[in-house]
């Protein structure tokens, strides 16, 4: 299981703690510190499209209108913290966020 997020994100920390407690073997990728490969970024955009961008983030609010109009893949390449998180990949399947449906999928609740 690969976990894409930020070490400073409260939701990511909660998700990591719950996933570890459930016995998942995690490879954590901090999108700010570690970066993200073009292949992973492309897979995330293919799976989630525009919804991969967190339009409620501080980073988003700081962008110009021209920047906000850019392609989602270009936005994530330039500003990885714009990614809605966490993004989890397991067995070639992707999830985004840490809502009850995602929690149930990985925690068996």
MDAnalysis code that builds the backbone (N, CA, C; Angstrom):
import MDAnalysis as mda
import numpy as np

u = mda.Universe.empty(327, n_residues=109, atom_resindex=np.repeat(np.arange(109), 3), trajectory=True)
u.add_TopologyAttr("name", ["N", "CA", "C"] * 109)
u.add_TopologyAttr("resid", np.arange(1, 110))
u.add_TopologyAttr("resname", ["UNK", "UNK", "UNK", "UNK", "UNK", "UNK", "UNK", "UNK", "UNK", "UNK", "UNK", "UNK", "UNK", "UNK", "UNK", "UNK", "UNK", "UNK", "UNK", "UNK", "UNK", "UNK", "UNK", "UNK", "UNK", "UNK", "UNK", "UNK", "UNK", "UNK", "UNK", "UNK", "UNK", "UNK", "UNK", "UNK", "UNK", "UNK", "UNK", "UNK", "UNK", "UNK", "UNK", "UNK", "UNK", "UNK", "UNK", "UNK", "UNK", "UNK", "UNK", "UNK", "UNK", "UNK", "UNK", "UNK", "UNK", "UNK", "UNK", "UNK", "UNK", "UNK", "UNK", "UNK", "UNK", "UNK", "UNK", "UNK", "UNK", "UNK", "UNK", "UNK", "UNK", "UNK", "UNK", "UNK", "UNK", "UNK", "UNK", "UNK", "UNK", "UNK", "UNK", "UNK", "UNK", "UNK", "UNK", "UNK", "UNK", "UNK", "UNK", "UNK", "UNK", "UNK", "UNK", "UNK", "UNK", "UNK", "UNK", "UNK", "UNK", "UNK", "UNK", "UNK", "UNK", "UNK", "UNK", "UNK", "UNK"])
u.atoms.positions = np.array([
    [0.845, -1.176, 0.000],
    [0.000, 0.000, 0.000],
    [0.889, 1.237, 0.000],
    [0.602, 2.126, -0.960],
    [1.333, 3.391, -1.022],
    [0.398, 4.509, -0.567],
    [0.920, 5.384, 0.261],
    [0.159, 6.457, 0.887],
    [0.795, 7.783, 0.507],
    [0.066, 8.589, -0.263],
    [0.547, 9.906, -0.690],
    [-0.125, 10.959, 0.186],
    [0.667, 11.774, 0.856],
    [0.094, 12.799, 1.711],
    [1.158, 13.793, 2.140],
    [0.880, 14.443, 3.258],
    [1.813, 15.404, 3.854],
    [1.996, 15.065, 5.328],
    [3.221, 15.149, 5.810],
    [3.486, 14.878, 7.218],
    [2.781, 15.892, 8.117],
    [2.566, 17.096, 7.605],
    [1.956, 18.160, 8.404],
    [0.431, 18.150, 8.364],
    [-0.173, 17.229, 7.617],
    [-1.629, 17.185, 7.445],
    [-2.268, 16.346, 8.550],
    [-3.191, 16.940, 9.305],
    [-3.858, 16.222, 10.393],
    [-4.615, 14.996, 9.893],
    [-5.321, 15.140, 8.784],
    [-6.078, 14.014, 8.234],
    [-5.139, 12.884, 7.838],
    [-4.017, 13.222, 7.240],
    [-3.034, 12.203, 6.851],
    [-2.488, 11.482, 8.077],
    [-2.204, 12.221, 9.133],
    [-1.690, 11.592, 10.360],
    [-2.720, 10.637, 10.952],
    [-3.987, 11.037, 10.986],
    [-5.048, 10.157, 11.492],
    [-5.157, 8.897, 10.642],
    [-5.119, 9.072, 9.329],
    [-5.234, 7.940, 8.416],
    [-4.048, 6.987, 8.587],
    [-2.838, 7.530, 8.663],
    [-1.651, 6.693, 8.841],
    [-1.723, 5.884, 10.129],
    [-2.144, 6.520, 11.191],
    [-2.246, 5.844, 12.488],
    [-3.255, 4.700, 12.409],
    [-4.413, 4.956, 11.808],
    [-5.460, 3.931, 11.702],
    [-5.021, 2.784, 10.796],
    [-4.382, 3.107, 9.678],
    [-3.933, 2.071, 8.743],
    [-2.845, 1.202, 9.361],
    [-1.917, 1.822, 10.078],
    [-0.862, 1.060, 10.748],
    [-1.453, 0.155, 11.821],
    [-2.419, 0.670, 12.589],
    [-3.065, -0.124, 13.633],
    [-3.823, -1.308, 13.040],
    [-4.313, -1.152, 11.811],
    [-5.036, -2.228, 11.138],
    [-4.097, -3.242, 10.495],
    [-2.784, -2.998, 10.618],
    [-1.803, -3.954, 10.136],
    [-1.360, -3.777, 8.698],
    [-1.696, -2.655, 8.084],
    [-1.272, -2.419, 6.701],
    [0.217, -2.079, 6.642],
    [0.894, -2.614, 5.634],
    [2.288, -2.296, 5.378],
    [2.299, -1.078, 4.454],
    [2.750, 0.047, 4.971],
    [2.646, 1.314, 4.252],
    [3.977, 1.801, 3.706],
    [3.949, 2.275, 2.492],
    [5.055, 3.053, 1.941],
    [4.525, 4.483, 1.855],
    [5.052, 5.360, 2.692],
    [4.554, 6.727, 2.793],
    [5.366, 7.628, 1.872],
    [4.655, 8.382, 1.033],
    [5.279, 9.359, 0.144],
    [4.764, 10.736, 0.548],
    [5.647, 11.551, 1.115],
    [5.288, 12.929, 1.444],
    [5.462, 13.732, 0.160],
    [4.352, 14.221, -0.387],
    [4.408, 14.862, -1.709],
    [5.231, 16.151, -1.700],
    [5.393, 16.770, -0.551],
    [6.225, 17.972, -0.468],
    [7.700, 17.583, -0.337],
    [8.019, 16.709, 0.586],
    [9.411, 16.349, 0.862],
    [9.983, 15.362, -0.155],
    [9.192, 14.368, -0.540],
    [9.682, 13.301, -1.421],
    [9.374, 13.548, -2.890],
    [8.371, 14.373, -3.155],
    [7.935, 14.579, -4.532],
    [7.091, 13.412, -5.017],
    [6.689, 13.500, -6.257],
    [5.814, 12.488, -6.841],
    [6.270, 12.265, -8.281],
    [6.310, 11.016, -8.703],
    [6.745, 10.725, -10.066],
    [5.681, 11.180, -11.065],
    [6.113, 11.427, -12.284],
    [5.168, 11.792, -13.341],
    [4.141, 10.676, -13.540],
    [4.587, 9.436, -13.420],
    [3.693, 8.292, -13.584],
    [2.608, 8.279, -12.509],
    [2.993, 8.499, -11.254],
    [2.005, 8.524, -10.171],
    [1.057, 9.710, -10.319],
    [1.602, 10.860, -10.650],
    [0.766, 12.049, -10.846],
    [-0.249, 11.783, -11.968],
    [0.205, 11.181, -13.059],
    [-0.688, 10.852, -14.165],
    [-1.769, 9.867, -13.759],
    [-1.405, 8.872, -12.947],
    [-2.386, 7.885, -12.489],
    [-3.431, 8.535, -11.580],
    [-2.992, 9.452, -10.748],
    [-3.925, 10.160, -9.854],
    [-4.882, 11.017, -10.670],
    [-4.372, 11.738, -11.652],
    [-5.224, 12.565, -12.513],
    [-6.175, 11.681, -13.321],
    [-5.674, 10.540, -13.817],
    [-6.534, 9.623, -14.584],
    [-7.656, 9.077, -13.705],
    [-7.357, 8.810, -12.448],
    [-8.352, 8.235, -11.544],
    [-9.355, 9.269, -11.036],
    [-8.897, 10.494, -10.777],
    [-9.755, 11.476, -10.094],
    [-10.008, 12.764, -10.860],
    [-9.242, 13.027, -11.918],
    [-9.437, 14.241, -12.703],
    [-9.334, 15.496, -11.861],
    [-10.260, 16.410, -12.105],
    [-10.269, 17.707, -11.405],
    [-10.424, 17.559, -9.894],
    [-11.071, 16.464, -9.445],
    [-11.303, 16.301, -8.007],
    [-10.012, 16.017, -7.234],
    [-8.908, 15.783, -7.941],
    [-7.623, 15.580, -7.263],
    [-7.078, 16.893, -6.705],
    [-7.634, 18.009, -7.148],
    [-7.188, 19.329, -6.699],
    [-8.029, 19.779, -5.510],
    [-7.365, 20.165, -4.435],
    [-8.040, 20.651, -3.236],
    [-8.252, 22.158, -3.357],
    [-9.454, 22.525, -3.760],
    [-9.770, 23.937, -3.979],
    [-10.079, 24.702, -2.690],
    [-10.002, 24.017, -1.563],
    [-10.205, 24.686, -0.280],
    [-8.874, 24.983, 0.416],
    [-7.771, 24.628, -0.229],
    [-6.464, 24.759, 0.420],
    [-5.934, 26.193, 0.391],
    [-5.035, 26.455, 1.305],
    [-4.352, 27.747, 1.353],
    [-3.564, 27.962, 0.074],
    [-2.951, 26.912, -0.430],
    [-2.172, 27.019, -1.670],
    [-3.066, 27.475, -2.820],
    [-4.254, 26.880, -2.945],
    [-5.191, 27.230, -4.020],
    [-5.579, 28.701, -3.936],
    [-5.879, 29.168, -2.723],
    [-6.306, 30.562, -2.555],
    [-5.205, 31.540, -2.926],
    [-3.952, 31.086, -2.843],
    [-2.835, 31.956, -3.175],
    [-2.487, 32.009, -4.659],
    [-3.140, 31.183, -5.474],
    [-2.844, 31.149, -6.903],
    [-3.570, 32.264, -7.649],
    [-2.978, 32.698, -8.744],
    [-3.645, 33.675, -9.612],
    [-4.730, 32.960, -10.412],
    [-5.628, 33.721, -11.016],
    [-6.678, 33.125, -11.840],
    [-6.098, 32.349, -13.012],
    [-5.009, 32.847, -13.583],
    [-4.350, 32.138, -14.685],
    [-3.814, 30.791, -14.218],
    [-3.201, 30.779, -13.031],
    [-2.676, 29.521, -12.500],
    [-3.813, 28.539, -12.209],
    [-4.909, 29.042, -11.665],
    [-6.051, 28.176, -11.341],
    [-6.664, 27.549, -12.588],
    [-6.497, 28.190, -13.726],
    [-7.067, 27.684, -14.982],
    [-6.194, 26.607, -15.626],
    [-5.024, 26.350, -15.060],
    [-4.096, 25.375, -15.652],
    [-4.633, 23.955, -15.546],
    [-4.063, 23.089, -16.360],
    [-4.375, 21.671, -16.349],
    [-4.064, 21.082, -14.959],
    [-4.914, 20.187, -14.422],
    [-4.669, 19.615, -13.092],
    [-3.296, 18.953, -12.948],
    [-2.829, 18.274, -13.978],
    [-1.515, 17.636, -13.889],
    [-0.411, 18.688, -13.753],
    [-0.530, 19.782, -14.488],
    [0.455, 20.866, -14.397],
    [0.397, 21.526, -13.022],
    [-0.814, 21.696, -12.499],
    [-0.964, 22.280, -11.165],
    [-0.287, 21.417, -10.110],
    [-0.521, 20.102, -10.172],
    [0.085, 19.206, -9.184],
    [1.598, 19.124, -9.345],
    [2.080, 19.244, -10.572],
    [3.528, 19.232, -10.795],
    [4.171, 20.466, -10.165],
    [3.519, 21.604, -10.326],
    [4.059, 22.857, -9.809],
    [3.810, 23.027, -8.308],
    [2.668, 22.524, -7.841],
    [2.254, 22.711, -6.444],
    [1.720, 21.387, -5.891],
    [2.583, 20.466, -5.486],
    [2.112, 19.152, -5.038],
    [1.180, 19.208, -3.828],
    [1.275, 20.282, -3.038],
    [0.408, 20.387, -1.864],
    [-1.042, 20.690, -2.236],
    [-1.313, 20.950, -3.514],
    [-2.692, 21.154, -3.973],
    [-3.485, 19.845, -4.035],
    [-2.782, 18.721, -3.929],
    [-3.459, 17.433, -4.036],
    [-4.382, 17.212, -2.843],
    [-5.614, 16.805, -3.153],
    [-6.531, 16.387, -2.101],
    [-5.923, 15.140, -1.495],
    [-5.965, 15.003, -0.182],
    [-5.243, 13.918, 0.446],
    [-5.999, 13.317, 1.623],
    [-5.560, 12.129, 1.979],
    [-4.518, 11.316, 1.373],
    [-4.998, 10.616, 0.099],
    [-4.053, 10.247, -0.726],
    [-4.309, 9.384, -1.874],
    [-3.628, 8.059, -1.556],
    [-4.391, 6.989, -1.664],
    [-3.868, 5.662, -1.330],
    [-3.981, 4.770, -2.556],
    [-2.885, 4.062, -2.847],
    [-2.879, 3.094, -3.946],
    [-2.598, 1.727, -3.356],
    [-3.467, 0.781, -3.687],
    [-3.273, -0.590, -3.234],
    [-3.727, -1.523, -4.345],
    [-2.835, -2.351, -4.810],
    [-3.180, -3.316, -5.847],
    [-3.632, -2.670, -7.144],
    [-3.089, -1.490, -7.445],
    [-3.444, -0.799, -8.677],
    [-4.745, -0.007, -8.599],
    [-5.411, -0.034, -7.448],
    [-6.642, 0.746, -7.256],
    [-6.333, 1.935, -6.358],
    [-6.994, 3.052, -6.673],
    [-6.718, 4.320, -6.000],
    [-7.940, 4.809, -5.232],
    [-7.686, 5.435, -4.069],
    [-8.732, 6.151, -3.335],
    [-8.184, 7.516, -2.977],
    [-9.107, 8.437, -2.704],
    [-8.699, 9.798, -2.331],
    [-9.528, 10.232, -1.132],
    [-8.895, 10.921, -0.211],
    [-9.575, 11.402, 0.983],
    [-9.595, 10.353, 2.081],
    [-10.216, 10.708, 3.201],
    [-10.304, 9.800, 4.347],
    [-11.711, 9.865, 4.940],
    [-12.675, 9.736, 4.061],
    [-14.090, 9.729, 4.448],
    [-14.475, 8.310, 4.885],
    [-15.662, 8.138, 5.466],
    [-16.075, 6.820, 5.957],
    [-16.007, 5.691, 4.920],
    [-16.297, 5.975, 3.649],
    [-16.240, 4.911, 2.648],
    [-14.810, 4.405, 2.445],
    [-13.842, 5.313, 2.472],
    [-12.439, 4.918, 2.317],
    [-11.968, 4.187, 3.573],
    [-12.361, 4.691, 4.729],
    [-11.995, 4.036, 5.980],
    [-12.534, 2.609, 6.017],
    [-13.779, 2.434, 5.625],
    [-14.385, 1.095, 5.619],
    [-13.637, 0.159, 4.679],
    [-13.214, 0.676, 3.564],
    [-12.500, -0.150, 2.585],
    [-11.194, -0.700, 3.155],
    [-10.437, 0.131, 3.849],
    [-9.122, -0.277, 4.332],
    [-9.120, -0.802, 5.761],
    [-10.111, -0.404, 6.541],
    [-10.129, -0.802, 7.947],
    [-11.161, -1.898, 8.229],
    [-11.985, -2.206, 7.214],
    [-12.980, -3.254, 7.377],
    [-14.118, -2.894, 8.316],
    [-14.383, -1.601, 8.408],
    [-15.467, -1.159, 9.318],
    [-16.795, -1.086, 8.607],
])
